Structures are given as C-alpha cells and as structure tokens.
C-alpha cells in the first residue's frame, strides 16, 4: 500500500470547465497535490503512455482522444492513495459510477470519462515518472 498515485484530468473534463471542481473533490477527499501541470500530449506521447493497451481495439481512439486537447497531470499523496483515489473517481463507465464520484459527476461515457487514476502502486510510480521529473515533485 503506497501513499502516492497519479491522475490526469482528461481533455473532455478540461474542455467542460471541470478542472476546479475536480481539484476540489480531490482536496475534499484528503489528497495532497505534490505535483501538477497543465500540458497537451502529442499523439506520440499519448501512445507511449497507453502502450499497455496497444493491442486493444480501442487503442487508437484512446490516443486520438488523449491528444485532442490539454490535460492536467498530478501526483497525489495520501495513505492508501491508489485504492482511495479509484474509489473517489468511480467506475470507468460513468453510468455505473457511484453517486458523487468524479466520473458520475463529470464523465460523459466510457471513452470520455473525465479522469485517469493509476490502478496499482507500481503503475502510479511509472505514470508519475512519465510526466514529472523528481525536481517537479514537492512533498
């Protein structure tokens, strides 16, 4: 059980003007933001980030979507960070997400589901290092 996780506010939520509301939910959930930036992923970078899904039928659509506009990347800190954040964001399909979760509130469908959250401590480290250099992380 780790104390850090990685998240991205995806292009749909950025376009929808939900950055502030999502950050408020993250803070209210007891998470400390230790790194954050707004950036835009190139198709190449989005492909690298989601390389684990390269053989899946939705891969190209995912890469296209994630490179379609700005994202907000962040490293969050809290005891049991990965599991607690995945609870806060809700199910991938917003129709199945618990009421009050980030995806229930701000996602429109399975593909455009407002936020990414790491699924393991190992992936949280990998994903955080993909987006942030050590000097960009503040404890």
N, C-alpha and C positions, 0 to 999 in steps of 0.2 A: 504494500500500500504506500503510494507516494504522496507527496504534498504539492506536486505541480501538474498542471495539464495545459494543453494548447487548445485554442479556439480560433476560429475565423468567423467574422460576421460576413456572410456571403453577399455577392452582388445584388441579389433580389432585395435583401433587407437594407442594404446601403441605399439602393435606388428608392426604396419605400420610405426612407427617412427614419428608420428604426434604430439607428446606432445608439442614441442617447437612452432610449427605453430599454434596449437590450443590456447596455452597460449598467443601468440602474438595477435591473434584475440580477445581474452578476454580483454587484456590490451587495444588494439585499440578501443574496444567497450566502454571504460570508466569505466571498472570494476576494483576495487582494490581487490587483493587477500589478505584475512585476515587470512587464514589458508590453508595449503596444505601439502599433504603427498602422497608418493607412497606406495602402500600396495597391498596385494593379499587377496581377500576374500575367505574364506573357503566356501564350499557348504552350510554349516550350516548358516554362516553369510549372504551369498547372499540370502538364503531362508528367513531369518529374514527380511532383507532389503526390499525384494519384496513380503512380506507376503500378502499385499493387493491384489496381483494377484493370490493367491494360488489356487483358483477355476477356473482360466482361463486355456484353453488348452495349452497355450504356457509357462506356469509357469516353468516346469522342464527344458525345453530348455533354458529359460532365466537364471535360476540358474546355469545350466551347463556352459553356455557361460560366465556369470559374474565371475565364479570361475575358468575360464580356464587360466588366466594369470593376471599379475599385472594391477592395475588401479591407476589413480591419482585422489584423492579426494580433493575438495577445497571448501572453503566458499568464496563467492564473495560479495562485497559491492558496492552499487550504488543506487541512488534514483530509485524507481520502479524496483528493481532488478529482481524479478521473471519474470515479463512481458517482460522487456527489454532483459533478457537472453534468454527467449524462442524465441523471435524474432531473436536473434543472431544465435541460433543453428539451426533454421528452422524446418520444418515438420519432424515427425517421419520417414516417408518414404522419403529417400533422392531424389527419383525421383520427388517428389512433393515439395521439399525444394526450397526456393527462391535462385537464383544465389548468390554466395558469402557467403552464410551461412555456418556454420561449417559442418552441415550434407551434404549439397550439395557438399562441397569440399572433405570431408574425410570419409563419410559413404559409405558402400557398398550395404546395403539392410535394410529392416525394422528391422530385428533382430540384425544386427551388424551396429548400427547407430552412432558410434563414441563417443557420449556424452550423459550423463543424465543431465536433468535440472529439478529442482523442479517445480511442477505445481501450487503451492499455497504458500502463506506466512507461513501457518501452517505446510505444509509438508517440507518447507525449514528449519524450526526450528527442526522438528523431525529428518530429514535426517542429518542435521549438527550435532545434538547431538548424533546420531548413530555413527558417525565417529570421532568426536573430543570432547575432554574434554575442559572445559572452559579455562584452562591454555594454551591450544594449539591454541587459537584464539587471534589474535593481531589486535587491531583497528588502 
